[in-house]
């Protein structure tokens, strides 16, 4: 993992925008290593600060207890727990001792085989990855299978053969692991009971919100783009996510506002402009209505991560 050299935001204090770049000479597009390697890296690189990642990272705890911060929430993990980090999330590593486990790092593009030409966001597997909870607990045969899968990938990553062949093998194993995690989560059993058309509509909405929330603040804009009515879109969102389409959109805007306020030095007015508000006062009113506090007060309370 390396710090991005180009960023449009002025990040405060220890926060660091990070993009994934494999170690020099590694040659593969997926990195898997035990927590002992993370601990060793922490001796030469400060990993105690807040990072905004641009890749996927799985942290699998196999023994002990570990605590990780993701988007203002502290996650307590025991043996069998997985922390699932998605691109764009803000996180901070926790205790470096007192636990054992594995880290698995890859970019979204790695999910897509080279011969596939459809957009990554339209891959069913990618949508399943998006649906994974930030913390997932496994037990019994599922936990054993997950651990064995990661250990097998770690061994295969050491193979002294052509990188394209190993990448293909690791991609196949990653697909199987992610599908297993998806099936182990609550979302899988719930989504099985939802009409496919409704589920597809929500997934398309979720993907579009992630792309357009800084510009589109009205559910009507999304409904028009997706070719459905506002009512049907909200019904689909409620059935899958237990909230209205408007609440889903609002939550995403609020989360980004919180990230920028807590982890950057960007002026409040500029944050409002970045998030699509034509006037700073409108952004302040929106933020106060949704959070019960002003942007300035929130920034002060969370200064330094």
N, C-alpha and C positions, 0 to 999 in steps of 0.2 A: 504494500500500500504506500502510495506517495501523495504528498500534498499537491493539489492543483496549483499551477503557477499563475493561472488566469482566473480572476474572480471579480465580478462586478460589485461585490459587496465588501464593505469594510468590516471585517470580523473583529469582535472584541476579544481581549484577553486570550484565554487558552483555546478558544474555538478554532477549528481548522477544517477548511473544506478539503476533502480527500477523494481522490479518484484511484481506482485500482490499476496498478501496473505490476505485473509479476516481477520477482527479483531478477536481477541481471543474470543471464545465463540459464534461467529456469526453463524457458521454452514452451511452457504449457499455458493454457487459458483458464485453468482452475487450480487453485492452491488449497491444499488441505494439510493441516499440521496440528500437533498436540499443543495443549496449553503451555507446556514447558518452553516451546519456541516463542510464544507470545511473551512469556515471562523474561526470556533472554533478550528479546527485542526491546522490552521496556527498560532494560539496563542502559541501552545506548540511545533510545528515542523516547521522548516524554509522551506516554500514552495516557496520562492522567487527565488531560483536557477534554473538552467537548469537540466532537467531530461531526461534520455533515458529510455522509458518505454518498458516493455515486455508483454503488455496486451492491450486490447481494452478499450477505454474510450470515452464516449459521453458526451459532455457538452451542455445542452439545455438551452438557455437563454429565459426566459419568460417575463422579464421586465427589463428596463434600458439598459445600454450599457456596453459591456465587451470587453476587448482586450486580445488576447492570441497569443503567439509566437510559431510557429511550423516550424522547419527546415528553420530558417533564414527569415521567412515571418511572418509579424504581421497581424493578422486577427481581423478586427473590427466587432463586433457582436452586433446586436440589437435584440429586441424581435422577436422570431421566428427563430433565427439562431441556428445552431448546429455546434459544433466543433467535428470532427470525428478523433480521434487519433488511429493510428494503431501500432502494435508491431514494435519496432525498431526505431520509430520516436523520435526526440529530441524536447522537448517542454519546455515552461515555463508558469506558471500561471500568469495571469495579475492582474488587480485591484480586490481586495477582497470586495470592497463596490461599491454601485451604480448600482447593478443589482441583479436580482433574477433568479433562475433557478434550474436545476437538474444535477447531475452527475451520470452516470451509468458505472460501471466498471466490466469487465469480461475477462477471458482468452479465447483464440481461441477454446480450447477443449470444452468449455461449449456449443458451437454451435452444437456439435455432440452428439446426443442421445446415451445412453449407449449401445443400441442394434445394433447400426450401426458400421460396421467394415471397411468401406472404408476410405482411408486417408482423413484427414480434408481438405487438399488442393484441393481435387476433389469434395467436396460438392458444389453444385450450389449456396447455400446460402453464403458460404465462399467467393466464387468468386464475388458475388454481393457486399459483404462487402468490399472486396478489391477495387471494382470499385467506392465506395462512395468518393465524393470529401472531402477534408479536412474541408471545410466550406460549409454548406448547409443551404439555407434559406427556410423556410416554411411559408405559409400564408393561411388564410381562413380555410376551413374545414380540410385541411391536418395538419395545425398547431394545431388546436383544437384536432384532433385525436391523434397526437403525444404526446401532453401534457397529455391528458387523459390516454393514454397507460402507460406513465411513472409514473403518479400518482397512477394508478391501481397497477403497479408492486411494488411501494413503500409500498402500503397498504398490498399487498399479502405477501411481504417479512417479515411482522410482524406476520404472522399467527403462532399460537402455535400448530403446527402439525408436523408430521414427516418430517425431512429435505428432504428426497428423493422425497416426493410428492410435496413439495413446489418448489424444484429445477426443477422438471418436468413442473410445472405450469409456473414458471418464464422463462424456456427455450422456451416454446411454445409462451409465450407473447413476448419474445425477438425476436424470429423468425418473428413474425407478424410485430413488430416494424421495424426491419431492412428491411424487404421486402417493407414496406410502404415508408421508406426513399429512398430505391433504386428506386422505381417507381416514387417518387417525383423529383428525380434528372434528369439532362439532359441526362445522360448516358443511362437510360432505354429506352427513346423514340428513341434515336439514335441507340442503339443496336437492337431494334426491326426491323430496316430496313436493318440490315446486315445479310447476309446469315449465318445460324447456323454453318456451317463447318468453315467459316472464323472466326467467333467470337470465336469458340472453340479453333482454332489454336492460336489466339492471347492470349487467357486466359492461355493456356498451356505454351506459351512462357513467359508471364509475371510471372507465378509461377516458371518456371525454372530459369529465370533470377534472381529472388529473392534468389534462392537457390545457384546458380552456378556463379554469377558474379565475385566473388573473384578468380575464377579459369579459367573461359571461357571468353575470350575477343573477340572471333570471332563469327560472326553470323553463319558461317558454322558449328560450333560445335553444336549450338542449333538446326539448321535445321536437322543435322544428327540425333541428339537425338530425335527430334520430328517426324522424318520420312517424311520430306518434303523438297522442294528445298528452297534455300535462297531467290529466287525471290518471291515465294508464301508466304513465311514467312514475307518478307518485305511488300508485298502487303497487307497482313492481318493487320499488325501493322499500316500501313499508314491509312487504312480504319477505324480502330477502334480508334487509338490514335493520328492520324494526324502527324505522324512522321515515319521515316524509322525504321526498326528493329535495325540498327546500332546506330541511334540516341537514341533510347529507352534504349539500353544497355549502351551506353556512359553516358547518363544522370544518370543512376543508380550508375555507378562507381564514377562519379563526386560527386554526393550527399553524398555517403559514405565517400569519401575523405574529403569533407568539414566538415562533422560531426566530423571525427577523428581529423582533424586539429584544429578546433575551440574549441572542447570540451574535448580533451585529451592532455596529455603531451608526447604522444608517438612520438619518433623521426620520421622525414619525411621518412627516409630510411625504417624504420620498417613499416610505413603506406603503403609505396609502396609495400613492400614484402607481407603484409597482403592482399593487393588488387590484388596480382598476377603479379606484375611487377618484372622481373628478375634483373633489375638494377635500382638504385635510380634515375639515370639520365633519364631513360626512363619514370619514373613516373613524374618527374619534367617537362619534355617536354610535356607529355600528359596533365598534369594539366594546364600548361601555354597555350597550344593550345586551350583548351576547355573553359578556364575562363578568359584568358587575363592577368593573374597574376601568380606569383610563389607561391608554397605552403607556403614558409616562410612568404611572404608578406600577404597572406590571413590569416595565423595564427595570425600575429601581429595585423591585423585590427580587428579580431573577438575575440581577447583574452578576456577571462572572460565571454563569452556568449553574 
